[in-house]
């Protein structure tokens, strides 16, 4: 199995990113707009965290499938050679990043993107006297 190049790793990382952006446009993803933010944050994080390992596994499977005679052989080879500790460490890191993304996205939805941008990058309004 060849080591992926920087370009292929970059392209592979863009695929899940685009999936998240696309999923954010679906009407059922914003399931709890009138409840406290933790509801939507938890819902979105759970959805994305379930899909993330599946997408990651399928990406790895595709790499093995290119060199194997069929999908079953590729899957067996992947299962035999995958570092499960590394796989799950990546999923934990990814779930943490997804949680942060969902939390900031929900805050931006409630207070507005412009106000969030102002809070982060300024200029801040003068405090009332």
C-alpha positions in Angstrom: 0.0 0.0 0.0 1.5 3.3 -1.0 1.7 6.3 1.3 -0.7 9.1 0.2 0.8 12.3 -1.1 0.1 15.6 0.5 -2.2 16.5 -2.5 -4.3 13.4 -2.1 -4.6 14.0 1.7 -5.7 17.5 1.0 -8.3 16.4 -1.5 -9.5 13.6 0.8 -10.0 16.1 3.6 -12.1 18.4 1.4 -14.7 15.7 0.7 -16.0 15.4 4.3 -15.8 19.2 4.6 -18.1 19.6 1.6 -20.4 16.9 3.0 -20.8 18.9 6.2 -21.5 22.1 4.3 -24.0 20.3 2.1 -25.7 18.7 5.1 -26.1 22.1 6.8 -28.4 23.1 3.9 -30.8 20.2 4.4 -34.0 21.2 6.2 -34.0 18.3 8.8 -30.5 19.1 10.1 -31.7 22.2 12.0 -34.2 20.1 13.9 -34.5 22.0 17.1 -34.3 25.7 16.2 -36.6 26.9 19.1 -34.9 24.9 21.9 -31.7 25.7 23.8 -28.6 25.5 21.6 -27.4 22.3 23.2 -30.2 20.4 21.4 -29.1 21.4 17.9 -25.4 21.2 18.7 -25.9 17.7 20.1 -28.2 16.6 17.2 -25.7 17.9 14.5 -22.6 16.6 16.3 -24.2 13.1 16.6 -25.2 13.1 12.9 -21.8 14.2 11.7 -19.9 12.0 14.1 -21.9 8.9 12.9 -21.2 9.7 9.3 -17.5 10.6 9.8 -16.1 7.1 10.5 -18.2 5.6 7.7 -16.8 8.1 5.2 -13.3 7.7 6.6 -13.5 3.9 6.3 -14.9 4.1 2.8 -12.1 6.4 1.7 -9.5 3.9 3.1 -11.4 1.0 1.5 -11.3 2.8 -1.9 -7.5 3.0 -1.7 -7.2 -0.7 -1.1 -9.8 -1.5 -3.8 -7.7 0.2 -6.4 -5.0 -2.5 -5.9 -7.3 -5.5 -5.1 -9.2 -7.7 -7.6 -12.6 -7.0 -5.9 -14.2 -5.2 -3.0 -14.3 -8.2 -0.7 -10.6 -8.8 -1.0 -10.0 -5.1 -0.5 -12.1 -5.0 2.7 -10.3 -8.0 4.1 -7.0 -6.4 3.4 -8.1 -3.2 5.0 -9.3 -4.9 8.1 -6.1 -6.9 8.4 -3.8 -3.8 7.9 -5.7 -0.9 9.5 -4.4 0.6 12.7 -7.6 0.6 14.7 -6.1 2.7 17.5 -5.1 5.4 14.9 -8.5 5.1 13.2 -10.4 5.7 16.4 -8.0 8.4 17.6 -8.8 10.3 14.4 -12.5 9.8 14.9 -12.2 11.2 18.5 -10.3 14.2 17.2 -12.8 14.7 14.4 -15.8 14.4 16.8 -14.2 17.1 19.0 -13.7 19.4 16.0 -17.2 18.7 14.8 -18.6 19.6 18.2 -16.7 22.9 18.1 -17.9 23.6 14.6 -21.5 22.9 15.5 -21.4 25.0 18.7 -19.9 28.0 16.9 -22.3 27.6 14.0 -25.3 27.6 16.3 -24.1 30.6 18.2 -23.7 32.4 14.8 -27.2 31.4 13.8 -28.7 32.9 17.0 -26.7 36.1 17.3 -25.9 36.6 13.7 -22.8 36.1 11.6 -21.9 39.8 11.5 -22.1 40.1 15.3 -20.0 37.0 15.8 -17.4 38.3 13.3 -17.4 41.6 15.2 -16.9 39.9 18.5 -13.9 37.9 17.2 -12.3 40.5 14.9 -13.6 43.8 16.1 -14.0 46.6 16.3 -16.1 46.1 19.4 -18.8 48.7 20.2 -18.1 51.1 23.0 -19.5 49.9 26.4 -22.5 51.9 27.6 -21.7 54.5 30.2 
